[in-house]
Amino acid sequence: MAVRCEARRPIVSENMFAVGIYLLYVAGYFTVITAIIGVIIAHVKVDDTDPVLRSHYQFLIRTFWIGLLYNAIGIPLCLVLIGFPLLVWWFVWSLIRIIKGFVLVLDHKPIAEPKSWLFG
């Protein structure tokens, strides 16, 4: 008797990985480690997924690294008070990117420009 080899369905849908990373980024405002975990997952998943989710993973990766750049420049500049507006800009910028990506991934729509420095 032959045993059929069935493709196993994943326990978690591919969309939920991206949604989870967006949520990890939100938690990253309070605990930085969750954002780091999120970017690691995005780097792992970016190459083996469909084009819609690939755009989200690229968007998430760029959000993390550009946000890290804003913080690396803004935090030391807070000593001379000009870093505070930069950190406010980073907060608003990242929040808009996270909300926009979250809404689009729930609708299973791609990010129009995932490599954008602004809002995609």
FILUM-105628 format. One record per residue (C-alpha): residue number from 1; x, y, z. Coordinates in steps of 0.5 Angstrom, whole numbers, padded with zeros to 4 digits. Layout:
! residues N
 num     x     y     z
 NUM     X     Y     Z
...
This chain:
! residues 120
 num     x     y     z
   1  0000  0000  0000
   2  0003  0007 -0002
   3  0003  0013  0003
   4  0001  0019  0000
   5  0005  0025  0001
   6  0001  0031  0002
   7  0004  0038  0003
   8  0003  0040  0010
   9 -0001  0047  0011
  10  0003  0052  0015
  11  0001  0053  0022
  12  0001  0060  0021
  13 -0001  0064  0015
  14  0005  0068  0011
  15  0001  0074  0012
  16  0001  0073  0020
  17  0009  0073  0020
  18  0009  0080  0017
  19  0003  0082  0021
  20  0007  0079  0027
  21  0013  0083  0025
  22  0009  0090  0025
  23  0007  0088  0032
  24  0014  0087  0034
  25  0016  0094  0031
  26  0010  0097  0035
  27  0013  0093  0041
  28  0020  0096  0040
  29  0018  0103  0042
  30  0018  0100  0049
  31  0023  0094  0048
  32  0028  0095  0043
  33  0029  0087  0043
  34  0023  0086  0039
  35  0024  0090  0034
  36  0031  0087  0033
  37  0027  0080  0033
  38  0023  0083  0028
  39  0028  0085  0023
  40  0032  0078  0024
  41  0025  0075  0022
  42  0024  0079  0016
  43  0031  0078  0013
  44  0030  0070  0014
  45  0023  0071  0010
  46  0025  0076  0005
  47  0027  0071  0000
  48  0022  0065  0000
  49  0016  0068 -0001
  50  0011  0071 -0006
  51  0012  0078 -0009
  52  0007  0082 -0005
  53  0010  0079  0002
  54  0017  0080 -0001
  55  0015  0088 -0001
  56  0013  0088  0006
  57  0019  0085  0008
  58  0023  0089  0004
  59  0019  0095  0007
  60  0020  0092  0014
  61  0028  0091  0013
  62  0029  0099  0011
  63  0024  0101  0016
  64  0029  0098  0022
  65  0035  0100  0019
  66  0033  0107  0017
  67  0030  0108  0024
  68  0037  0106  0027
  69  0040  0111  0023
  70  0036  0116  0025
  71  0037  0114  0032
  72  0044  0114  0032
  73  0044  0121  0029
  74  0039  0124  0034
  75  0041  0121  0040
  76  0048  0124  0041
  77  0045  0130  0038
  78  0040  0131  0044
  79  0046  0133  0048
  80  0046  0140  0044
  81  0038  0140  0043
  82  0038  0139  0036
  83  0037  0132  0036
  84  0030  0132  0039
  85  0026  0134  0033
  86  0030  0129  0029
  87  0027  0124  0034
  88  0020  0126  0034
  89  0021  0126  0026
  90  0023  0119  0027
  91  0017  0117  0031
  92  0012  0120  0027
  93  0016  0117  0020
  94  0016  0110  0023
  95  0009  0110  0026
  96  0006  0112  0019
  97  0010  0106  0016
  98  0008  0101  0021
  99  0001  0103  0020
 100  0001  0103  0013
 101  0004  0097  0012
 102  0000  0094  0017
 103 -0006  0096  0013
 104 -0004  0094  0007
 105 -0001  0087  0009
 106 -0008  0085  0012
 107 -0011  0087  0005
 108 -0006  0083  0002
 109 -0003  0089 -0002
 110  0004  0090 -0004
 111  0008  0096 -0002
 112  0008  0101 -0008
 113  0015  0103 -0007
 114  0019  0098 -0001
 115  0025  0101 -0002
 116  0023  0109 -0001
 117  0026  0113  0005
 118  0019  0116  0006
 119  0013  0112  0007
 120  0013  0107  0001
